[in-house]
């Protein structure tokens, strides 16, 4: 058994759903032991190597970091040692001595075998940043000084990542961002990023093994020659959707509403055979240019990109692809008009009934023809925030079942070892700040 901590992205629910998907695969069989809004404790059934963890991090779209768990300290002890409210100094000192004794048992693993100089950094992930369990203003500098002194006592020269004084004073301290972990080579021995993650009654002490590469997805989003519209699928979300399909090398992938080609760029990066379709010729052109740019920029194997695209309405796709020839579909169809303000409830209902629902059900009838048995569809549907404060979803599950699909549970009970205090909040939504429409993640399998 191997125990690791996964640092979740901003859309933590979607991140957990993606991790749960991987934990059902033979190579990464495991369970979610517990989770917070920032991190998840993952227990693999078989021992996994650092290389496997690095590869898994590369595949994931919603995880920022993966760290090996060294041990745990009771949350109550950390809270008493670094309280928000005033307590007698002797009580705080006593609790800090106890905390220090507990921590040093784990810091022994930090000592390099050959006594090289090292750099370390500390990141703390509370259950929620809005209400952390301990006073981070005091915890951060204490941890840095404690670890620095511990290494000096063991004759290890070391430096540590120093937080700006202003951030320490006003309490606006963030964990180390993935690009800083990369820049300072904190996953390269003997350097280390130590993570202290609070999940319910325990603070887990961990060392980072792998981090996300945010620069590549940012480049895909911002530097591609033909950017998408306001509702263009974010690369992280596209990556997660592709993962939900369980697509493998040697199989065929299709995005029938390819737009500017984000899903296709993700599959191209993995060396998966892809096809794209769209009803708009200008979007086909954009998508082609974007995929060609990515192949050149990342020095990927050449493929006949233009032969991989079809300008077609989704209901006509069966004329371009043979029955049961596609293994996986990940897509984001038309979600409705870009909104600057919330619509009244009646307009939302009319939009769904007149435009969106007919489009999605037509698409699924075509998907059923094109997919192999057990082929998967990962599709986005909109969730509208009406002017009266209500949330209105495009409900497709019942009709899609009648067409011949089974809905995939993105949070299957058997993956979770125990119910988290946040379990009731697990909903497959993805939302950018300020948007009037949220995205719902859906996954279906052809029966």
Buried (B, 14 or more C-beta within 10 A) or exposed (E): EBBBBBBBBBBBBBBBBBBBBBBEEEEBEBBBBBBBBBBBBBBBEEEBEEEBBBBBBEBBBBBBBBBBBBBBBBBEBBBBBBBBEEEEEEEBEEBBEBBBEBBEEBBEEBBBEEEEEBBBBBBBBBBEBEEBBBBBBBBBBBBBEBBBEBBEEBEBEBBBBEBEEEEBEEEEBEBBBBBBBBEBEBBEEBBBBBBBBBBBEBBBBBBBBBBBBBEBBEBBBEEBEBEBEEBBBBBBBBBBBBBBBBBEEEBBBBBBBBBBBBBBBBBBBBEBBBBBBBBEEEBBBBBBBBBBBBBEEEEBEEBEBEEBBBBBBBEEBBEEBEEBBBBBBBBBBBBBEEBEEBBEBEEBBEBBEEEBBEBBBEBBBBBBBBBBEEBBBBBBBBBBBBBEEEEBBBEBBEEBBEBBBBBBEBBEEEBBEEEBEBEEEBBBBBBBEEEBBBBBBBBBBBE
